[in-house]
Amino acid sequence: DCDGHADDADDSVDPASLRAWFPDADGDGFGDPTAAVSQCAAPADHVDDSTDCDDTRADVHPAASERCDDADVDEDCDGMADNDEADSTPVGFITAWADEDGDGHGDPTRSLTVCDLEAGMVLDATDCDDSDPATHPGAEELAGDDIDPDCDGTDLVGAGGDGETPADTGSGAGSDADRAADPEKGTSCSAAGGSGGLLAMALGLVGLGRRRRDGAR
């Protein structure tokens, strides 16, 4: 048996006293469950653990940290890798948000810890209604419909923008706004033109009179 004594009558070993040992080729302290041996003591490079899922890599075992990698290796031997991890946060992860309506803007209430973006995930958390693809920042807004499709928190009430109506400032002295405020405006230029015409006429008559007097002499 495996009691450490060699004085047994037949020097036989009771199978019930043997222990299972598992190869630990990568030396990480976790054994390969597919190649057990039964002995009283552990052979070289064997351990009494059988939970290693890859005995060729020392960085892969149940106590390892899951990491984001292109090969989607299951470093912690839990049967899941990278995006499929449900109970751990992979090293190198990114935070994404669900984009259920496919408008490119994510739901800020549903974040995801992932290694790689997949369909239905975006790196944006600005959607105020992830069930409507026409509602997101930058969407066209119509005035007075009590809907906020561009997610800015206000409803468009006038053509000038959310929450404001543009004022008619007019353009120059002849504008409709100025004439409404001062009816005399809009005729000032023509009045000035009339005064100038009368002055020119008076000067012409004076000159004509002088020429006539000079001719009479």
C-alpha positions in Angstrom: 0.0 0.0 0.0 1.0 3.7 0.1 1.6 3.9 3.9 5.3 4.4 3.5 6.2 1.0 4.9 7.9 -1.7 2.9 7.2 -4.6 5.4 3.9 -5.8 3.8 3.8 -9.5 3.3 3.3 -9.5 -0.4 4.7 -6.0 -1.0 1.5 -5.2 -3.0 -0.2 -1.9 -3.4 -3.9 -1.4 -2.6 -5.4 0.5 -5.6 -7.6 2.3 -3.2 -4.6 4.0 -1.7 -3.2 5.3 -4.9 -3.6 9.0 -5.9 -4.2 10.6 -9.3 -1.5 12.9 -10.6 -1.7 15.1 -13.6 1.0 16.4 -15.9 2.0 20.0 -15.5 4.2 20.5 -18.6 4.0 24.3 -18.6 4.8 24.6 -14.9 1.9 26.8 -14.0 0.8 24.6 -11.1 -2.3 23.4 -12.9 -2.5 19.9 -14.4 -3.7 18.4 -17.7 -6.9 16.5 -16.9 -6.4 14.2 -20.0 -3.3 12.4 -18.9 -3.7 11.2 -15.3 -1.4 8.6 -13.7 -2.1 6.7 -10.5 0.8 6.4 -8.1 1.6 6.7 -4.4 3.7 9.9 -4.9 3.7 12.5 -7.6 6.0 11.8 -10.5 8.2 14.6 -11.8 6.3 17.5 -13.4 3.0 16.2 -12.1 0.5 17.9 -9.7 -2.7 16.8 -8.0 -4.7 19.5 -9.9 -6.6 18.7 -13.1 -8.1 22.1 -14.1 -5.6 23.4 -16.8 -7.3 23.9 -20.2 -4.0 24.3 -22.1 -0.9 22.7 -20.5 1.3 24.2 -23.2 0.9 27.8 -22.0 1.8 29.0 -18.5 -0.4 32.0 -19.0 -3.5 29.9 -19.5 -5.0 28.4 -16.3 -8.0 29.0 -14.0 -6.2 31.7 -12.0 -5.2 33.7 -15.0 -6.8 37.0 -16.1 -8.8 37.0 -19.3 -7.3 39.3 -21.9 -8.6 40.8 -25.1 -6.7 39.1 -27.9 -7.2 38.5 -31.6 -7.2 34.8 -31.2 -9.9 34.8 -28.6 -8.0 32.6 -26.2 -9.8 31.5 -23.0 -7.0 32.5 -20.6 -8.9 31.8 -17.4 -10.3 28.4 -18.5 -13.9 29.2 -17.8 -15.1 28.2 -21.3 -15.6 31.7 -22.5 -13.3 34.2 -24.2 -13.2 37.9 -24.9 -16.7 39.2 -25.8 -18.3 36.1 -24.4 -17.0 36.7 -20.8 -19.9 37.2 -18.5 -18.3 37.2 -15.1 -15.1 39.0 -15.6 -13.6 42.1 -17.2 -11.0 41.2 -19.8 -7.7 43.1 -19.7 -7.7 45.7 -22.5 -11.5 45.9 -22.7 -13.4 48.9 -24.1 -16.8 50.2 -23.0 -19.5 50.3 -25.7 -23.2 51.1 -25.7 -26.1 49.2 -27.2 -27.5 50.7 -30.5 -30.8 48.9 -30.9 -32.2 51.1 -33.6 -29.1 51.2 -35.7 -28.8 55.0 -36.0 -25.1 55.0 -34.8 -25.9 56.5 -31.4 -25.9 54.4 -28.3 -28.3 54.1 -25.3 -26.5 55.7 -22.3 -28.4 53.3 -20.0 -26.9 50.2 -21.5 -23.2 49.9 -21.4 -21.2 46.9 -22.5 -17.7 45.7 -21.6 -16.2 44.2 -24.7 -13.0 43.4 -26.5 -14.3 44.0 -30.0 -17.3 46.0 -31.3 -20.0 43.8 -32.8 -23.3 44.5 -34.5 -25.6 46.5 -32.3 -22.7 48.2 -30.4 -21.3 51.7 -30.8 -18.7 53.9 -29.0 -21.4 56.6 -28.4 -23.8 57.2 -25.6 -25.9 60.1 -26.8 -29.2 58.6 -28.0 -32.3 59.8 -26.1 -34.6 57.1 -27.7 -32.9 54.0 -28.9 -36.1 52.5 -30.2 -36.5 55.2 -33.0 -33.8 55.5 -35.7 -35.0 59.0 -36.5 -34.3 60.3 -33.0 -30.6 61.1 -32.2 -28.3 64.1 -32.0 -28.2 65.9 -35.3 -31.6 64.7 -36.5 -33.9 67.2 -38.3 -36.4 68.9 -36.0 -39.8 70.3 -36.9 -41.2 73.3 -35.2 -44.1 73.0 -32.8 -44.6 69.2 -32.8 -43.6 68.7 -29.1 -41.0 66.2 -30.2 -37.3 66.4 -29.5 -35.7 64.3 -32.3 -32.3 65.8 -32.0 -32.0 65.0 -28.3 -31.1 68.5 -27.1 -33.9 68.7 -24.6 -36.0 71.4 -26.3 -38.6 71.6 -29.0 -38.2 73.8 -32.0 -40.6 76.8 -31.8 -39.4 78.9 -34.7 -37.3 78.9 -37.9 -34.4 80.5 -36.1 -33.6 77.5 -33.9 -34.6 75.6 -30.8 -36.5 77.8 -28.4 -36.2 81.1 -30.3 -37.9 82.9 -33.2 -35.8 85.1 -35.5 -36.5 88.8 -35.5 -37.0 90.9 -38.7 -34.2 93.5 -38.4 -34.7 95.0 -41.8 -32.0 96.1 -44.2 -31.2 99.8 -44.5 -33.3 103.0 -44.4 -35.8 101.7 -47.0 -36.6 98.5 -45.2 -40.2 97.6 -44.3 -39.3 97.7 -40.6 -37.8 101.1 -40.8 -40.7 102.5 -42.8 -43.2 101.1 -40.3 -41.3 102.9 -37.5 -40.8 106.2 -39.5 -43.0 106.8 -42.6 -40.7 109.7 -43.6 -37.9 107.2 -44.2 -37.7 105.8 -47.6 -38.4 109.2 -49.2 -35.5 111.2 -47.8 -33.2 110.4 -50.8 -35.8 111.6 -53.3 -36.5 114.7 -51.2 -32.8 115.5 -51.2 -32.7 115.0 -54.9 -35.6 117.5 -55.4 -33.8 120.2 -53.4 -30.7 119.8 -55.4 -32.7 120.1 -58.6 -34.3 123.4 -57.6 -30.9 124.9 -56.6 -29.4 123.9 -59.9 -32.3 125.5 -61.7 -31.9 128.8 -59.8 -28.2 129.0 -60.5 -28.9 128.4 -64.2 -31.4 131.3 -64.4 -28.9 133.6 -62.7 -26.2 132.6 -65.2 -28.6 133.2 -68.1 -29.5 136.7 -66.8 -25.8 137.6 -66.6 -25.2 136.5 -70.2 -28.1 138.5 -71.5 -26.8 141.7 -69.7 -23.3 141.2 -71.1 -24.8 140.8 -74.6 -26.8 144.0 -74.3 -23.6 146.0 -73.6 
